[in-house]
Amino acid sequence: MRISGNIVDVLHERIYSGTLDIRDDRILHISEDREIRNTFIIPGFIDSHVHIESSMLVPSEFARIAAVHGTVGTVSDPHEIGNVLGVDGVRFMIENGRMVPFTFWFGAPSCVPSSSFETSGASLGPAEVDELLGDHDIRYLSEVMNVPGVLNGDAEIAAKLASAKRHRKVIDGHAPALRGQGLAKYVGAGISTDHETFSYDEGVEKLSLGMKLCIREGSAARNLHELGTLMNEYPDSCMLCTDDMHPHDLAKGHINRLVQKAVKDGIDIMKVLRCACVNPVRHYGLPVGLLQKGNRADFLVVDNLNTFTVLETYIKGQLAARCGMPLLPQVSVTEINAFAAAKRVTSDFLVKARGETVHVIEAINGEVITNHTTAHLAAKGGYLLSNPDKNILKIAVVNRYHDALPSIGFVMGFGLRRGAIASSIAHDSHNIIAVGVDDDALCRAINLIIEHKGGIALVDGTREEILPLPIAGIMTSCDAPNVARRYAELHSLAQDLGSELQTPFMTLSFMALPVIPRLKITDKGLFDGDCFAFIDLFSP
């Protein structure tokens, strides 16, 4: 096979007209000529940190839609399914990913559960992590979220770090807002990357200590505008990632959109492509080609170097997508799950008044972090009421693994004027989380999730809508376009309820993650991320 175009040699920072000679999965020869070409050949894009599960698609289906946008590989942390199904969940991801010619670089989840402050479906201790790291199919230790454990010498975290070093595997980080001596100690533990950087100065400090920065632009957290110039200044130490991308966003684009935005913002094109294509391959040792003679044939044909419209995607020498159409095979999937929650009744969501002032979670549009505030709430019949007029609603988390009463709090920022939304995607333990204007709607939305053993749900009066997620309660075997369409419908319906959030369901999914500041709620109660402890709902 021979493919001609303007070849973008990122390693040597030059562009020339030429032809690739390809046999099987390799580039045998690259010839240079002086013909005028209308298309450009560039290395394939790599997502340097992504949770495939957040797309609600199994790996094989994720690969089909990602390849359309020019992604040829991902560095994938399977800790979402790991929290639900443990080692079996991780192996499900590996086996399903093998069914398509796409480079999935899976890690061993380091924090399952992410903390002891929530109930998960599994626990991966040092023995399980060591077992995974000993497997050739597990390529690195996934994001180390337990920052206090690293800084305080927690024995379990120390054992996992030691295991990664013994197996000579890269260690990924997760250190939002960590600075100074704490950051130095965290990096000194052997942790090599961070994708949770929000400010330019924070990024510079992490880079100066030798960390690789994964600049994130996903469905919930968007840091590219703030951090993009770091690619010009530290082109060998930055990568691009999405972290979490919901299906309707993935249908529109993937790493190609980040590349397009960065170039539009004035970042040098060769440096952008180094970050999007080369640096992940080198840092993680990915077996992905970089458009050199003898390399594996992983590359894209694009229309120009401004919009980066992907005309063709080649992975391992195979045409994986052409002009917006996936060409990778669809794969049949055997469903696996863990769901034992019993249906709830409306009275389960009453909050007995023990005072008028409560701690309130404040959701921030476009961010996974939250603020911590307080509010005065009225009571009726001895029970606290939400206040939709002040944008303060009830939020509840229901343990999906055992029959237990819900944990209830209050949240500001969702903006619902009626009804409720609920999801069994609740990072990282994936219990059921819901926000509602009234207790009846809240209960019905949660029961929809329980009835289907996972999903994204919405209740509005007598109307009940759900996108079922029967695989671990967080994924479906349906094809990407249909999942994207259904998710977009639910997203639109949530906005019809009054939500002004860019991504109401994505924002909801992070309200139960205690390792992200500042105030969150888990199935065990209200959690203060600043002091890393539970607090009472009522403020003194």
C-alpha positions as CSV (number, residue, x, y, z in Angstrom):
1,M,0.0,0.0,0.0
2,R,1.3,3.5,-0.9
3,I,-0.1,6.7,0.5
4,S,1.0,10.2,-0.6
5,G,0.7,13.6,0.9
6,N,2.5,16.4,2.7
7,I,4.3,14.4,5.4
8,V,4.5,16.1,8.8
9,D,7.7,14.8,10.5
10,V,7.2,16.0,14.0
11,L,10.4,14.4,15.3
12,H,12.5,16.5,13.0
13,E,10.1,19.4,12.7
14,R,9.8,19.5,9.0
15,I,7.1,19.1,6.4
16,Y,7.7,17.6,2.9
17,S,5.9,16.1,0.0
18,G,6.3,12.3,0.0
19,T,4.9,8.8,-0.1
20,L,4.7,6.1,2.5
21,D,5.3,2.5,1.4
22,I,3.4,0.2,3.9
23,R,3.4,-3.6,4.2
24,D,1.3,-5.3,6.8
25,D,1.5,-3.0,9.9
26,R,4.9,-1.3,9.1
27,I,6.2,1.7,7.1
28,L,8.8,0.0,4.9
29,H,10.0,3.2,3.2
30,I,9.3,6.9,3.0
31,S,10.2,8.6,-0.3
32,E,10.4,12.4,-0.8
33,D,9.4,14.2,-3.9
34,R,8.4,17.7,-5.1
35,E,4.8,17.0,-6.1
36,I,2.1,19.4,-4.9
37,R,-0.1,17.7,-2.4
38,N,-3.6,18.7,-1.1
39,T,-3.5,16.6,2.1
40,F,-1.3,16.2,5.1
41,I,-0.1,13.0,6.8
42,I,0.5,13.4,10.6
43,P,1.2,10.9,13.4
44,G,-2.0,9.6,15.2
45,F,-3.3,11.3,18.3
46,I,-2.9,9.8,21.8
47,D,-5.1,10.6,24.8
48,S,-2.6,10.6,27.6
49,H,-5.1,10.1,30.4
50,V,-8.7,8.9,29.9
51,H,-11.3,6.8,31.7
52,I,-12.9,4.9,28.8
53,E,-15.9,4.2,31.1
54,S,-16.9,7.9,31.2
55,S,-17.9,7.7,27.5
56,M,-20.4,5.0,28.6
57,L,-19.0,2.9,25.8
58,V,-17.1,-0.4,26.1
59,P,-13.4,-0.1,24.8
60,S,-14.1,-1.6,21.4
61,E,-16.9,0.9,20.7
62,F,-14.9,3.8,22.1
63,A,-12.1,2.9,19.7
64,R,-14.6,3.0,16.7
65,I,-15.7,6.6,17.4
66,A,-12.3,7.8,18.6
67,A,-10.6,6.6,15.4
68,V,-13.0,8.7,13.4
69,H,-11.4,11.8,15.1
70,G,-7.8,10.5,14.6
71,T,-7.1,8.9,17.9
72,V,-5.0,5.8,17.5
73,G,-4.3,5.0,21.2
74,T,-5.2,5.9,24.8
75,V,-3.5,5.7,28.2
76,S,-6.5,4.3,30.0
77,D,-7.1,4.2,33.7
78,P,-9.8,1.5,34.4
79,H,-10.4,2.5,38.0
80,E,-14.1,3.3,37.3
81,I,-15.0,-0.3,36.5
82,G,-12.3,-1.4,39.0
83,N,-14.3,0.2,41.8
84,V,-17.4,-1.8,40.7
85,L,-15.9,-5.2,39.8
86,G,-12.3,-5.2,40.9
87,V,-9.8,-7.2,39.0
88,D,-12.5,-8.8,36.9
89,G,-13.6,-5.4,35.7
90,V,-10.1,-4.5,34.7
91,R,-9.7,-7.7,32.8
92,F,-13.0,-7.1,31.0
93,M,-11.6,-3.8,29.7
94,I,-8.4,-5.5,28.5
95,E,-10.2,-8.4,26.8
96,N,-12.8,-6.2,25.1
97,G,-10.1,-3.8,23.9
98,R,-8.2,-6.6,22.3
99,M,-11.1,-7.2,19.9
100,V,-10.1,-4.2,17.8
101,P,-6.8,-2.9,16.3
102,F,-6.4,0.0,18.6
103,T,-3.7,0.7,21.2
104,F,-5.3,0.6,24.7
105,W,-2.6,1.1,27.4
106,F,-4.4,0.1,30.6
107,G,-3.1,0.7,34.1
108,A,-3.5,-0.9,37.5
109,P,-5.9,1.2,39.5
110,S,-4.0,2.5,42.6
111,C,-6.9,3.8,44.6
112,V,-9.8,1.4,44.7
113,P,-11.7,2.6,46.5
114,S,-10.4,6.1,46.1
115,S,-10.7,6.5,49.8
116,S,-12.2,4.9,52.9
117,F,-14.9,7.6,52.9
118,E,-17.2,5.8,50.4
119,T,-18.5,2.3,49.7
120,S,-17.2,0.7,46.6
121,G,-17.9,-2.7,45.0
122,A,-14.3,-3.9,45.3
123,S,-11.0,-3.2,46.9
124,L,-7.6,-3.5,45.2
125,G,-5.0,-3.8,47.9
126,P,-1.3,-4.1,47.5
127,A,-1.5,-7.8,46.6
128,E,-4.1,-7.3,43.9
129,V,-2.2,-4.3,42.5
130,D,1.0,-6.3,42.4
131,E,-0.8,-9.1,40.6
132,L,-2.0,-6.7,38.0
133,L,1.3,-4.9,37.6
134,G,2.9,-8.3,37.0
135,D,0.7,-8.8,33.9
136,H,2.1,-7.7,30.6
137,D,-1.2,-6.2,29.6
138,I,-1.0,-3.7,32.6
139,R,1.4,-1.0,31.6
140,Y,1.5,1.5,34.5
141,L,0.2,2.3,38.0
142,S,-2.9,4.5,37.5
143,E,-3.4,7.9,39.1
144,V,-2.3,8.0,42.7
145,M,-5.2,10.0,44.2
146,N,-4.5,9.4,47.8
147,V,-2.2,12.4,48.2
148,P,-2.3,12.4,52.0
149,G,-1.4,8.7,52.0
150,V,1.7,9.5,49.9
151,L,2.7,12.5,52.1
152,N,2.1,10.7,55.3
153,G,3.8,7.4,54.4
154,D,0.7,5.3,54.3
155,A,1.9,1.7,54.2
156,E,-0.6,0.5,51.6
157,I,0.1,3.3,49.2
158,A,3.9,2.9,49.8
159,A,3.5,-0.8,48.9
160,K,1.8,0.0,45.6
161,L,4.4,2.5,44.7
162,A,7.2,0.0,45.5
163,S,5.4,-2.6,43.4
164,A,5.3,-0.3,40.4
165,K,9.0,0.4,40.7
166,R,9.8,-3.2,41.1
167,H,7.9,-4.1,37.9
168,R,9.5,-1.0,36.2
169,K,6.1,0.6,35.4
170,V,5.4,4.3,35.1
171,I,3.4,5.9,38.0
172,D,0.7,8.4,37.2
173,G,-0.4,11.2,39.5
174,H,-3.4,13.1,40.6
175,A,-2.5,16.2,42.7
176,P,-5.0,19.1,42.4
177,A,-3.6,22.3,44.0
178,L,-0.7,20.5,45.6
179,R,2.3,22.9,45.9
180,G,5.5,23.5,47.8
181,Q,7.1,20.9,50.0
182,G,4.1,18.6,49.7
183,L,4.4,18.6,45.9
184,A,8.1,18.0,46.1
185,K,7.6,15.0,48.4
186,Y,4.8,13.6,46.1
187,V,7.1,13.8,43.0
188,G,9.9,12.4,45.0
189,A,7.8,9.3,45.6
190,G,8.3,8.5,41.9
191,I,5.0,9.9,40.6
192,S,5.6,11.2,37.1
193,T,2.5,12.9,35.7
194,D,-0.4,15.1,36.7
195,H,-3.6,15.9,34.9
196,E,-5.3,17.9,37.7
197,T,-3.5,21.2,37.2
198,F,-5.8,24.2,37.1
199,S,-3.4,27.2,37.0
200,Y,-0.4,28.3,35.0
201,D,1.8,28.8,38.1
202,E,0.9,25.4,39.4
203,G,1.8,23.9,36.1
204,V,5.2,25.6,36.0
205,E,6.0,24.4,39.5
206,K,5.1,20.8,38.7
207,L,7.0,20.9,35.4
208,S,10.1,22.4,37.2
209,L,10.1,19.3,39.5
210,G,10.3,17.0,36.5
211,M,6.6,16.0,36.2
212,K,4.9,15.5,32.9
213,L,1.8,17.7,32.6
214,C,-1.3,16.1,31.0
215,I,-3.2,19.2,29.9
216,R,-6.9,18.3,30.1
217,E,-9.9,19.4,28.1
218,G,-12.8,17.0,28.7
219,S,-16.5,17.2,29.3
220,A,-16.3,18.4,32.9
221,A,-12.9,20.0,33.5
222,R,-11.4,22.3,30.8
223,N,-7.9,23.6,31.4
224,L,-6.5,24.0,27.9
225,H,-7.0,27.8,27.7
226,E,-5.2,28.4,31.1
227,L,-2.4,25.9,30.5
228,G,-1.9,25.9,26.7
229,T,1.1,28.2,26.5
230,L,3.0,25.7,28.6
231,M,3.3,23.6,25.4
232,N,5.3,26.4,23.8
233,E,7.6,26.7,26.9
234,Y,7.9,23.0,27.8
235,P,7.2,21.1,24.6
236,D,8.9,17.9,25.7
237,S,7.0,17.7,29.0
238,C,3.4,18.3,28.1
239,M,0.7,15.9,26.8
240,L,-3.0,16.3,26.0
241,C,-5.8,14.4,27.6
242,T,-9.6,14.4,28.1
243,D,-9.8,12.5,31.4
244,D,-13.6,12.1,31.2
245,M,-15.5,12.6,28.0
246,H,-19.3,12.0,27.8
247,P,-20.7,10.4,24.6
248,H,-22.3,13.4,23.0
249,D,-18.9,15.3,23.3
250,L,-17.0,12.3,22.0
251,A,-19.3,12.2,19.0
252,K,-18.1,15.8,18.1
253,G,-14.4,15.2,18.5
254,H,-11.6,14.0,20.7
255,I,-7.9,15.0,20.9
256,N,-8.2,16.5,17.4
257,R,-10.4,19.3,18.9
258,L,-7.7,20.1,21.5
259,V,-5.1,20.3,18.8
260,Q,-7.3,22.5,16.7
261,K,-7.9,24.9,19.7
262,A,-4.3,25.0,20.7
263,V,-3.2,25.9,17.1
264,K,-5.9,28.5,16.9
265,D,-4.6,30.0,20.2
266,G,-1.2,30.5,18.6
267,I,0.7,27.5,20.0
268,D,3.4,26.4,17.6
269,I,2.0,23.6,15.5
270,M,5.0,21.3,15.8
271,K,5.0,21.7,19.6
272,V,1.3,20.9,19.7
273,L,1.8,17.8,17.7
274,R,4.7,16.8,19.9
275,C,2.4,17.0,22.9
276,A,-0.5,15.3,21.1
277,C,1.4,12.5,19.4
278,V,5.0,12.1,20.5
279,N,5.3,12.7,24.2
280,P,2.8,10.0,25.3
281,V,4.5,7.4,23.1
282,R,7.9,8.2,24.7
283,H,6.8,8.6,28.3
284,Y,4.7,5.4,28.4
285,G,6.6,3.4,25.9
286,L,3.6,3.0,23.6
287,P,4.1,0.7,20.6
288,V,2.7,3.5,18.3
289,G,4.4,4.7,15.2
290,L,5.6,8.2,14.7
291,L,5.9,8.4,10.9
292,Q,9.4,7.1,10.7
293,K,10.8,4.3,8.5
294,G,10.3,1.0,10.2
295,N,7.7,2.4,12.6
296,R,4.2,0.8,12.9
297,A,1.8,2.4,10.5
298,D,-0.2,4.6,12.8
299,F,-1.0,7.9,11.2
300,L,-3.7,10.3,9.9
301,V,-4.5,11.9,6.6
302,V,-6.0,15.4,7.3
303,D,-7.2,18.2,5.1
304,N,-5.0,21.0,6.5
305,L,-3.1,22.0,9.6
306,N,-5.6,24.5,10.9
307,T,-8.9,22.6,11.3
308,F,-7.3,19.1,11.2
309,T,-10.4,17.5,9.7
310,V,-9.5,13.8,9.7
311,L,-10.0,12.2,6.2
312,E,-8.5,8.8,7.1
313,T,-7.1,7.1,10.2
314,Y,-4.7,4.2,9.9
315,I,-4.0,2.0,12.9
316,K,-1.5,-0.9,12.7
317,G,-1.6,-0.5,8.9
318,Q,-5.4,-0.9,8.7
319,L,-7.8,1.8,7.6
320,A,-9.8,2.4,10.8
321,A,-11.9,5.3,9.7
322,R,-12.7,7.4,6.6
323,C,-14.5,10.7,6.3
324,G,-16.3,10.4,9.6
325,M,-17.2,6.8,9.2
326,P,-15.8,4.1,11.6
327,L,-14.4,1.0,9.8
328,L,-13.3,-1.0,12.9
329,P,-15.6,-4.0,13.6
330,Q,-18.4,-3.9,16.1
331,V,-18.0,-6.5,18.9
332,S,-20.6,-8.4,20.8
333,V,-20.3,-7.9,24.6
334,T,-21.2,-10.1,27.5
335,E,-22.7,-7.9,30.3
336,I,-21.2,-7.9,33.8
337,N,-22.5,-6.0,36.8
338,A,-22.8,-5.6,40.5
339,F,-26.0,-4.1,41.7
340,A,-27.8,-5.0,45.0
341,A,-29.6,-1.7,45.9
342,A,-33.3,-2.1,46.9
343,K,-35.9,0.4,45.8
344,R,-36.5,3.4,48.0
345,V,-39.6,5.2,49.3
346,T,-40.2,9.0,49.4
347,S,-39.9,9.2,53.2
348,D,-36.3,7.9,52.9
349,F,-35.3,11.4,51.7
350,L,-36.7,13.5,54.5
351,V,-34.2,15.5,56.5
352,K,-35.2,16.1,60.1
353,A,-34.5,19.7,61.1
354,R,-31.9,19.9,63.9
355,G,-31.2,23.6,63.1
356,E,-31.7,26.1,60.3
357,T,-28.2,26.5,59.0
358,V,-26.7,23.7,56.8
359,H,-23.5,23.1,55.0
360,V,-24.1,23.3,51.2
361,I,-22.1,22.0,48.3
362,E,-21.7,24.6,45.6
363,A,-21.3,23.1,42.1
364,I,-19.0,25.1,39.8
365,N,-20.0,25.3,36.1
366,G,-17.3,23.5,34.0
367,E,-15.3,22.3,37.0
368,V,-15.0,19.1,39.0
369,I,-14.0,21.0,42.2
370,T,-16.8,22.5,44.3
371,N,-17.1,25.3,46.8
372,H,-18.3,25.0,50.4
373,T,-20.9,27.4,51.7
374,T,-23.8,27.5,54.2
375,A,-27.4,28.4,54.0
376,H,-30.5,28.9,56.1
377,L,-33.3,26.6,55.1
378,A,-37.0,26.6,56.2
379,A,-38.7,23.6,57.7
380,K,-42.1,22.1,57.4
381,G,-43.5,19.6,59.8
382,G,-40.1,19.3,61.4
383,Y,-38.3,18.5,58.1
384,L,-36.0,20.8,56.0
385,L,-37.1,22.0,52.6
386,S,-35.1,22.7,49.5
387,N,-35.2,26.3,48.2
388,P,-35.3,26.2,44.4
389,D,-35.7,30.0,44.4
390,K,-32.2,30.3,45.9
391,N,-30.9,27.4,43.7
392,I,-30.5,25.1,46.8
393,L,-31.8,21.5,46.2
394,K,-31.5,18.2,47.9
395,I,-28.7,15.8,46.8
396,A,-28.7,12.2,47.7
397,V,-26.4,9.2,47.4
398,V,-27.7,5.6,47.6
399,N,-25.3,2.7,48.2
400,R,-25.7,0.4,45.1
401,Y,-23.8,-2.5,46.6
402,H,-25.9,-3.0,49.8
403,D,-29.4,-2.1,51.0
404,A,-28.8,1.1,53.1
405,L,-30.6,4.3,53.7
406,P,-29.5,7.2,51.5
407,S,-27.0,9.9,52.5
408,I,-28.7,13.3,52.0
409,G,-27.3,16.9,51.7
410,F,-28.0,20.1,49.9
411,V,-26.4,21.5,46.7
412,M,-26.3,24.9,45.0
413,G,-25.8,25.5,41.3
414,F,-27.8,22.9,39.5
415,G,-30.6,25.3,38.9
416,L,-33.5,22.7,38.5
417,R,-36.9,24.3,38.8
418,R,-38.8,21.0,38.8
419,G,-38.1,17.2,38.7
420,A,-34.9,15.4,39.4
421,I,-31.9,13.8,37.6
422,A,-30.0,10.7,38.8
423,S,-27.0,8.6,37.7
424,S,-25.2,5.4,38.7
425,I,-22.0,7.1,37.3
426,A,-20.7,8.7,40.5
427,H,-17.0,8.9,40.6
428,D,-15.3,6.8,41.8
429,S,-17.4,4.2,43.6
430,H,-20.4,4.6,41.3
431,N,-23.1,4.6,43.9
432,I,-26.4,6.2,42.8
433,I,-26.4,10.0,43.0
434,A,-29.4,12.3,42.4
435,V,-30.4,15.9,42.7
436,G,-34.1,16.9,42.9
437,V,-36.5,19.7,43.5
438,D,-38.8,17.5,45.6
439,D,-38.5,14.2,47.5
440,D,-41.0,12.3,45.2
441,A,-39.1,13.2,42.0
442,L,-35.8,12.4,43.8
443,C,-37.0,9.0,44.8
444,R,-38.5,8.1,41.5
445,A,-35.3,9.0,39.6
446,I,-33.3,6.9,41.9
447,N,-35.7,3.9,41.6
448,L,-35.4,4.2,37.8
449,I,-31.7,3.6,38.1
450,I,-32.2,0.7,40.6
451,E,-34.8,-0.9,38.3
452,H,-32.4,-1.0,35.3
453,K,-29.4,-1.8,37.5
454,G,-27.6,1.3,36.2
455,G,-28.1,4.3,34.0
456,I,-28.7,8.0,33.6
457,A,-32.2,9.0,34.5
458,L,-34.5,12.1,34.6
459,V,-38.0,12.6,36.1
460,D,-40.3,15.5,35.1
461,G,-43.8,15.2,36.5
462,T,-45.2,12.0,35.1
463,R,-42.4,11.7,32.6
464,E,-39.6,9.2,33.3
465,E,-36.5,8.9,31.0
466,I,-33.5,6.7,31.3
467,L,-30.4,5.6,29.3
468,P,-29.7,2.1,30.7
469,L,-26.1,1.2,31.5
470,P,-26.2,-2.5,32.2
471,I,-22.4,-3.1,32.1
472,A,-21.1,-2.4,35.6
473,G,-23.8,0.2,35.8
474,I,-21.6,2.6,33.9
475,M,-21.4,1.4,30.3
476,T,-23.6,0.0,27.5
477,S,-22.8,-2.2,24.6
478,C,-24.9,0.0,22.3
479,D,-23.2,1.8,19.4
480,A,-21.7,5.2,19.9
481,P,-24.1,7.3,17.7
482,N,-27.2,6.0,19.5
483,V,-25.6,6.5,23.0
484,A,-24.5,10.0,22.0
485,R,-28.0,10.8,20.7
486,R,-29.8,9.5,23.8
487,Y,-27.4,11.2,26.2
488,A,-27.8,14.5,24.3
489,E,-31.6,14.1,24.7
490,L,-31.3,13.7,28.5
491,H,-28.8,16.6,28.6
492,S,-31.3,18.8,26.8
493,L,-34.2,17.6,29.1
494,A,-32.1,18.5,32.2
495,Q,-31.6,22.0,30.8
496,D,-35.3,22.2,30.2
497,L,-35.8,21.5,33.9
498,G,-33.8,24.7,34.5
499,S,-30.2,23.6,34.7
500,E,-27.7,26.2,33.4
501,L,-24.7,23.8,33.8
502,Q,-22.7,23.0,30.7
503,T,-22.8,19.3,31.6
504,P,-25.4,18.7,34.4
505,F,-24.9,14.9,34.4
506,M,-21.1,15.1,34.3
507,T,-21.1,17.6,37.1
508,L,-23.5,15.4,39.1
509,S,-21.1,12.5,38.7
510,F,-18.3,14.3,40.5
511,M,-20.4,15.5,43.5
512,A,-19.6,12.2,45.3
513,L,-15.8,12.2,44.8
514,P,-14.2,13.0,48.2
515,V,-10.6,13.3,46.9
516,I,-11.5,16.4,44.9
517,P,-11.9,19.6,46.9
518,R,-13.9,21.1,48.6
519,L,-17.2,19.8,49.8
520,K,-18.7,16.5,48.5
521,I,-21.2,13.9,49.6
522,T,-20.7,10.1,49.6
523,D,-23.0,7.3,50.6
524,K,-21.5,7.7,54.1
525,G,-22.2,11.4,54.5
526,L,-21.0,14.9,53.9
527,F,-17.3,15.1,53.3
528,D,-15.0,18.2,53.7
529,G,-12.1,17.8,51.3
530,D,-10.1,20.6,53.0
531,C,-9.8,18.9,56.3
532,F,-10.3,15.4,54.8
533,A,-13.0,14.4,57.2
534,F,-16.8,13.9,57.5
535,I,-18.8,16.8,58.8
536,D,-22.3,17.1,60.2
537,L,-24.9,18.5,57.8
538,F,-25.9,21.1,60.2
539,S,-23.6,24.0,60.8
540,P,-23.1,25.1,64.5
